[in-house]
Amino acid sequence: MPRLEWPLHIVRRVVIGVIVVALLGVAVPLTVNWIQEKRARCGDGVVKMGEARECVGVTDGSYHFAGHLKAVEEKIKAENDRVEKDADKDPYVSVAYMTSFTLTDDDSNSEESVRHELEGAYLAQRRHNQGDLRSSPKIKLLIANMGSNAGHWEHTVDELIDRKTSADKLVAVTGLGPSTQESLRALKRLSAHGLALVASTMTATNIEGIKGFVRVSPTNVDEAYAASAYLKKEKVRTAVVVQDDAQGNYYAKSLGRAFTEVFQDAEGHRLVADRMRYDSSVRSAWQNEMRYMSDQLCRQKPQAVFFAGRGKHLTRFLDWIANRSCQERKFKVITGDDTTNLTAKELRHAADTGVEVFYTGLAHPDMWQKDPKSVSGPSARHFQPGGSLDQWFPSDPRHDGQAIMAHDAVLTAAQGIQMANGSQGEVTGESVARMFHQMDSHQVPGAGGFISFENDGNPRNKAIPILHLNAKGRSELVEVSARRGEPARKQ
């Protein structure tokens, strides 16, 4: 068989062609992946996810999750840059503030409430780094967005876990969102990776005993005790509970259960009927379920109604109560802290119904004046007219208490970092978490009350404000209470 010999120039062309094809086989997919990644990327550490293409993940303030957050994120970014610049002479670790920053109508939080949280977190960072509580190591504050209803918590949590071993040296995560299944899954995964965890507004009683986890908010049981004690003090002897049965709403379920157990006693305080239930997860039905409750209340004639549901559902409930057939009968409605998540417009609408509304808050700027021994004066002054937050963020009222709770959560992490640095020598998530249970004699000087922790991570005898919604839709402080009657005092 004759041997086939190709001219050299043809061989060269064939070889070059093969090489080009091979390179294209690698380059084209890489180029496609690069383009896709470019389109999906919002900023460093932040990507678009889900059908809504939400920008979720972790930023140092260089990416703004929403326009209304721009002012506070710019201040956080400037402080983070300063901390990084001075790292050679003053080392730092990172603390993240995590919640849902991109919101829809389905979220229980409002834009106002999460903005106030971030403002309070920034105040705590500034106080620790260069203010009246300055200490070392310094804190770099990261902002972590789980997306609407914490729908992308897994991505954000994985991003945070990666920051443990990066230059950020993440040791603690604060905030952690509302009491939902998604938030609980997120904090359990963070706990499994050795991070210290401080919840700011998570109140569901069944979220406790998780390694490395504490919260600065009272639990729903604490709130129910405080609400019950207030009603009894006001000579209320009969009540009924309105209960949201939505699956996964730990806040509502534990709140209703706790009040049911604690209000009834041998002294004649009783519930006039079984819990009146609605299911907010059934969008087409829950408002209709509420519609018929006003007639039931007219028949049952309770002196008070305990509303165990989210604030945004409360406003619809009040609408139906306002349109009750027994207009001559007055009802006192009392509920939990989620009311503080309502916007100023929603609160004014609630006030316009004419129904008397009280609620247990998480914090209020007037607590210091009402009960100065239960609240740190130096911390509370930052939230007063003319204080730091007024100077940095003018024309942004913060009566919802969210800024105070976020401040106290980050301040708790900061104190844990300071204590770990002094006694452990190495600041890690585990060493910071151990310090949370050494705070009996080193209480956190919170603007919402002095803070130390039980073994299960709950705050010890946390101060609880009883609030009244006035005719202008503003919260007025009625008294400062606690589960056991008296809030913790400065030691």
Secondary structure, 3 states (H helix, E strand, C coil): CCCCCCCHHHHHHHHHHHHHHHHHHHHHHHHHHHHHHHHHEEECCEEEECCCCEEEEEECCCCCCCHHHHHHHHHHHHHHHHHHHCCCCCCEEEEEEEECCCCCCCCCCCHHHHHHHHHHHHHHHHHHHHCCCCCCCEEEEEEEECCHHHCCHHHHHHHHHHCCCCCCCEEEEEECCCCEHHHHHHHHHHHHCCCEEEECCCCCCCCCCCCCEEECCCCHHHHHHHHHHHHHHCCCCEEEEEEECCCCEHHHHHHHHHHHHHHCCCCCCEECCCCEEECCCCCCCHHHHHHCHHHHHHHHCCCEEEEECCHHHHHHHHHHHHCCCCCCCCCEEEECHHHHHCCHHHHHHHHHCCCEEEEECCCCCCHHHHCCCCCCHHHHHCCCCCCHHHHHCCCCCCCCCHHHHHHHHHHHHHHHHHHHHHHCCCCCHHHHHHHHCCCCCCCEEECCEEECECCCCCECCCCEEEEEECCCCCEEEEEEECCCCCCCCCC
